[in-house]
């Protein structure tokens, strides 16, 4: 079985360092060969390129822009009437991805409007999401980039996020019907929304294009106290032959480096 590969999510890790470029250096120094980040758009792209080249670190994943963050937006993919803004944000994400040789973009769905009933707006939002995903699929395929959709739990993290379960995501992917749009498995969110992780991971494994991990319920290191048996889950992913990166998207209990014992032990046991 191939060893699993881990990347540091520098939106969540090394946050004592204010600059993304500093966090890339810190991730490389900690032994990571790759990083991912939610949003890089406040950072100078040429500086990011320089740091990436200097460290040799691979940039694995970025997200599409938030939209109007001050208005509470968290992506625009499923927001009716914001199609032009979604496409503009997608173009910006592609610009950064191409410059950093990043091959995955998380296409954020967005939130149910404030005051709206989820069931009432669900069909319209899904229609918008499917249209935007089909557009993204065509554009990203030409660039050699994979688009990803990620269910985010609505019980703890974001009550209004539109896409909140692997089952909903799988149904949308079936309607999009394009091999270049895949599912982003965040084990933290899947456990909170549905549990049944072994069966869900096995069932949807062919659709998965990226994985992220954190312990439940407090979103800390995988070896911290919580519901999930990560040694078992990592073995499961090994047995399934997962070849992509696993993003370390968690909130360290202390400093990032103090909490990296679990991944250092994995690297030692697998000879990295």
C-alpha positions as CSV (number, residue, x, y, z in Angstrom):
1,X,0.0,0.0,0.0
2,X,1.3,3.5,-0.8
3,X,2.0,5.8,2.0
4,X,-0.4,8.7,2.4
5,X,0.8,12.3,1.7
6,X,-0.1,15.2,3.9
7,X,-0.1,18.9,3.2
8,X,-0.2,21.8,5.6
9,X,-3.3,24.1,5.5
10,X,-1.6,27.4,6.0
11,X,-4.9,29.2,6.6
12,X,-5.2,27.1,9.8
13,X,-1.6,26.2,10.7
14,X,1.4,28.5,11.6
15,X,-1.0,31.3,12.2
16,X,1.5,33.0,14.6
17,X,3.1,34.1,11.4
18,X,1.1,36.9,9.7
19,X,2.3,36.4,6.1
20,X,1.3,33.5,3.9
21,X,4.9,33.4,2.6
22,X,6.2,33.0,6.1
23,X,3.9,30.1,6.7
24,X,5.1,28.4,3.5
25,X,8.6,28.6,4.9
26,X,7.4,27.3,8.3
27,X,5.6,24.4,6.7
28,X,8.7,23.4,4.7
29,X,10.8,23.6,7.8
30,X,8.4,21.3,9.6
31,X,8.8,18.7,6.9
32,X,5.8,19.3,4.7
33,X,6.4,19.0,1.0
34,X,3.1,20.6,0.1
35,X,0.6,23.3,1.4
36,X,-2.9,24.3,0.7
37,X,-4.7,27.5,1.6
38,X,-8.2,28.8,1.6
39,X,-7.5,32.3,0.2
40,X,-4.3,33.8,-1.0
41,X,-5.7,36.8,-2.7
42,X,-4.4,39.4,-0.2
43,X,-0.8,38.1,-0.8
44,X,1.5,39.3,-3.6
45,X,1.4,36.7,-6.3
46,X,5.1,37.2,-7.3
47,X,6.2,36.8,-3.7
48,X,4.2,33.6,-3.4
49,X,5.9,32.3,-6.6
50,X,9.3,33.2,-5.2
51,X,8.7,31.5,-1.9
52,X,7.2,28.4,-3.6
53,X,10.3,28.1,-5.9
54,X,12.7,28.8,-3.0
55,X,11.2,26.1,-0.8
56,X,10.2,23.6,-3.5
57,X,6.9,23.2,-1.7
58,X,3.9,22.2,-3.9
59,X,0.7,24.3,-3.7
60,X,-2.1,21.7,-3.7
61,X,-5.4,23.5,-3.3
62,X,-6.9,27.0,-3.1
63,X,-10.5,28.2,-2.9
64,X,-12.5,30.5,-5.1
65,X,-13.0,34.0,-3.5
66,X,-15.5,34.6,-0.8
67,X,-17.5,37.2,-2.6
68,X,-18.6,40.1,-0.4
69,X,-17.2,39.0,2.9
70,X,-18.6,42.1,4.7
71,X,-22.0,41.0,3.6
72,X,-21.4,37.5,5.0
73,X,-20.8,35.7,1.8
74,X,-18.8,32.5,1.7
75,X,-18.5,31.7,-2.0
76,X,-20.9,32.3,-4.8
77,X,-21.3,29.0,-6.7
78,X,-24.9,28.4,-5.7
79,X,-26.0,31.9,-5.2
80,X,-28.7,33.0,-7.8
81,X,-28.0,36.2,-9.5
82,X,-24.3,36.2,-8.8
83,X,-23.1,34.2,-11.8
84,X,-21.0,37.0,-13.2
85,X,-19.3,37.5,-9.9
86,X,-18.7,33.7,-9.6
87,X,-17.0,33.7,-13.0
88,X,-14.9,36.7,-12.2
89,X,-13.8,35.0,-9.0
90,X,-13.1,31.8,-10.8
91,X,-10.9,33.7,-13.3
92,X,-8.9,35.2,-10.4
93,X,-8.5,31.7,-8.7
94,X,-7.3,30.3,-12.0
95,X,-4.8,33.2,-12.3
96,X,-3.3,32.3,-8.9
97,X,-3.5,28.6,-9.5
98,X,-1.7,28.7,-12.8
99,X,1.0,31.0,-11.4
100,X,1.6,28.6,-8.5
101,X,1.1,25.4,-10.5
102,X,-1.8,24.5,-8.3
103,X,-4.0,21.8,-9.8
104,X,-7.1,22.0,-7.6
105,X,-9.6,24.7,-6.9
106,X,-12.4,24.4,-4.3
107,X,-15.5,25.9,-5.9
108,X,-17.3,27.3,-2.9
109,X,-21.1,27.0,-3.0
110,X,-22.1,29.8,-0.7
111,X,-24.8,30.4,1.9
112,X,-28.5,30.3,1.9
113,X,-29.7,33.9,2.1
114,X,-30.4,35.4,5.5
115,X,-34.0,34.9,6.4
116,X,-34.7,32.4,3.6
117,X,-36.1,28.9,4.2
118,X,-33.6,26.4,3.0
119,X,-36.2,24.0,1.5
120,X,-37.8,26.9,-0.4
121,X,-34.7,28.1,-2.1
122,X,-32.9,24.7,-2.4
123,X,-33.9,24.0,-6.0
124,X,-33.1,27.4,-7.3
125,X,-29.7,27.3,-5.6
126,X,-29.0,23.9,-6.9
127,X,-29.8,25.0,-10.4
128,X,-27.4,27.9,-10.1
129,X,-24.7,25.7,-8.7
130,X,-25.0,23.1,-11.5
131,X,-24.8,25.8,-14.2
132,X,-21.8,27.4,-12.6
133,X,-20.1,24.1,-12.1
134,X,-20.6,23.1,-15.7
135,X,-19.1,26.4,-16.8
136,X,-16.2,25.9,-14.4
137,X,-15.7,22.3,-15.7
138,X,-15.2,23.6,-19.2
139,X,-12.8,26.4,-18.2
140,X,-10.8,24.3,-15.7
141,X,-10.4,21.4,-18.1
142,X,-8.6,23.6,-20.6
143,X,-6.2,24.7,-17.8
144,X,-5.5,21.2,-16.5
145,X,-7.1,22.1,-13.1
146,X,-9.6,20.0,-11.2
147,X,-12.7,21.7,-9.6
148,X,-13.9,20.5,-6.2
149,X,-17.1,20.9,-4.2
150,X,-17.0,20.5,-0.4
151,X,-19.9,19.7,1.9
152,X,-19.5,21.9,5.0
153,X,-21.5,20.9,8.1
154,X,-24.4,23.1,9.1
155,X,-24.6,21.8,12.7
156,X,-21.5,23.5,14.1
157,X,-19.5,25.4,11.5
158,X,-21.9,27.2,9.2
159,X,-25.7,26.8,9.6
160,X,-26.5,28.5,6.3
161,X,-24.0,26.8,4.0
162,X,-25.8,25.4,1.0
163,X,-23.8,22.2,0.4
164,X,-23.8,20.2,3.7
165,X,-23.6,16.5,3.0
166,X,-21.8,14.0,0.8
167,X,-25.1,12.7,-0.4
168,X,-26.2,16.1,-1.7
169,X,-22.8,16.6,-3.3
170,X,-22.9,13.3,-5.0
171,X,-26.3,14.0,-6.4
172,X,-25.1,17.4,-7.8
173,X,-22.0,15.8,-9.3
174,X,-24.2,13.3,-11.1
175,X,-26.2,16.2,-12.6
176,X,-23.1,18.1,-13.6
177,X,-21.8,14.9,-15.2
178,X,-18.2,16.0,-15.8
179,X,-15.1,14.1,-14.7
180,X,-13.2,17.2,-13.9
181,X,-15.5,18.2,-11.0
182,X,-15.0,16.0,-7.9
183,X,-15.8,15.9,-4.3
184,X,-13.7,17.3,-1.5
185,X,-13.9,15.0,1.5
186,X,-13.4,16.8,4.8
187,X,-13.7,14.1,7.4
188,X,-14.5,16.6,10.1
189,X,-17.7,17.8,8.3
190,X,-18.7,14.3,7.1
191,X,-18.6,13.0,10.7
192,X,-20.7,15.8,12.1
193,X,-23.4,15.7,9.4
194,X,-23.7,12.0,8.7
195,X,-21.2,9.8,10.5
196,X,-21.1,6.3,8.9
197,X,-17.6,7.2,7.7
198,X,-16.4,3.8,6.6
199,X,-19.3,3.2,4.3
200,X,-19.5,6.8,3.0
201,X,-15.8,6.9,2.2
202,X,-16.0,3.6,0.4
203,X,-19.2,4.5,-1.4
204,X,-18.0,7.9,-2.6
205,X,-14.3,7.1,-3.0
206,X,-14.5,7.2,-6.9
207,X,-15.8,10.8,-6.7
208,X,-13.2,12.1,-4.2
209,X,-10.5,14.5,-5.5
210,X,-9.1,15.8,-2.2
211,X,-9.3,15.0,1.5
212,X,-8.9,17.1,4.6
213,X,-8.8,16.0,8.3
214,X,-9.4,17.3,11.8
215,X,-10.6,15.7,15.0
216,X,-14.3,16.0,16.1
217,X,-15.8,17.9,17.8
218,X,-13.2,20.7,18.4
219,X,-11.4,20.6,15.1
220,X,-8.0,20.0,16.7
221,X,-5.1,17.7,15.7
222,X,-6.1,14.2,14.6
223,X,-4.5,12.6,17.7
224,X,-6.3,14.9,20.1
225,X,-9.2,13.7,22.2
226,X,-12.3,13.3,20.2
227,X,-14.7,11.0,18.4
228,X,-12.6,9.8,15.5
229,X,-10.1,6.9,15.3
230,X,-7.6,8.3,12.9
231,X,-5.2,5.4,12.8
232,X,-8.2,3.3,11.5
233,X,-9.3,6.0,9.0
234,X,-5.8,6.5,7.6
235,X,-5.4,2.7,7.2
236,X,-8.7,2.7,5.4
237,X,-7.5,5.4,3.0
238,X,-4.3,3.4,2.4
239,X,-6.2,0.3,1.7
240,X,-8.4,2.1,-0.8
241,X,-5.3,3.3,-2.5
242,X,-5.7,7.1,-2.1
243,X,-2.9,8.8,-4.0
244,X,-3.7,12.5,-3.4
245,X,-2.8,14.8,-0.6
246,X,-4.6,15.0,2.7
247,X,-4.9,18.5,4.0
248,X,-4.2,19.2,7.6
249,X,-7.1,21.7,8.2
250,X,-7.3,21.9,11.9
251,X,-6.9,24.3,14.8
252,X,-3.8,23.4,16.8
253,X,-4.3,23.1,20.5
254,X,-1.0,24.9,21.1
255,X,1.7,25.9,18.6
256,X,1.5,24.2,15.2
257,X,4.9,22.6,15.6
258,X,4.1,21.2,19.1
259,X,1.1,19.4,17.6
260,X,2.8,17.8,14.7
261,X,3.9,14.7,16.5
262,X,1.2,12.6,14.8
263,X,2.4,13.4,11.3
264,X,6.0,13.0,12.1
265,X,5.3,9.6,13.6
266,X,3.5,8.6,10.4
267,X,6.3,9.8,8.2
268,X,8.8,7.8,10.3
269,X,6.7,4.7,10.2
270,X,6.2,5.0,6.4
271,X,9.7,6.4,5.7
272,X,7.8,9.4,4.2
